[in-house]
Amino acid sequence: MIGNPLTDQNWAADLADTVDQYVRKVRVTVTERAVYAVRAVVFGIIIVIALPVSVTLIVILVTKFLQAVIGIFTDHDSSVWISYMLLGASMVIAGAVAMRKRFEPEPA
């Protein structure tokens, strides 16, 4: 009879290959998906923490750069408030553009 372990000489090897095949399939299906999910969570947390910090540092860098450039032409006190006004105005304009693009106008 086929599949009878008493008459089949290769039943142990065949059984081991079958078990190995299913274990490999489960490992690939479950473990790799779990690894992708954990990586997504970890990188998402890193981005959520690093993004506000980097944006803040970039704003500080741009402010100091503007103060240095404007300071060439004016005194320090004037360069500070002028840099604040320029950076603030650029952020207001960027926000207005973003708000305008928030909703697409419906075709008439």
RALIN-V755833 format. One record per pair of residues at least 12 apart in sequence whose ideal C-beta (glycine too) atoms are under 10 Angstrom apart, sorted by the first residue. I is the first residue (numbers start at 1). GAP is how many residues later the second one is. Records with the same first field share a line. If there is no record, write none. Layout:
# RALIN-V755833
I=GAP ; GAP
This chain:
# RALIN-V755833
3=12
59=28 ; 32
62=21 ; 24 ; 25 ; 28
63=17 ; 20 ; 21 ; 23 ; 24 ; 25
64=19
65=18 ; 22
66=13 ; 14 ; 16 ; 17 ; 18 ; 19 ; 20 ; 21 ; 24
67=12 ; 13 ; 14 ; 15 ; 16 ; 17 ; 20
68=15
69=14
70=12 ; 13 ; 16
71=12
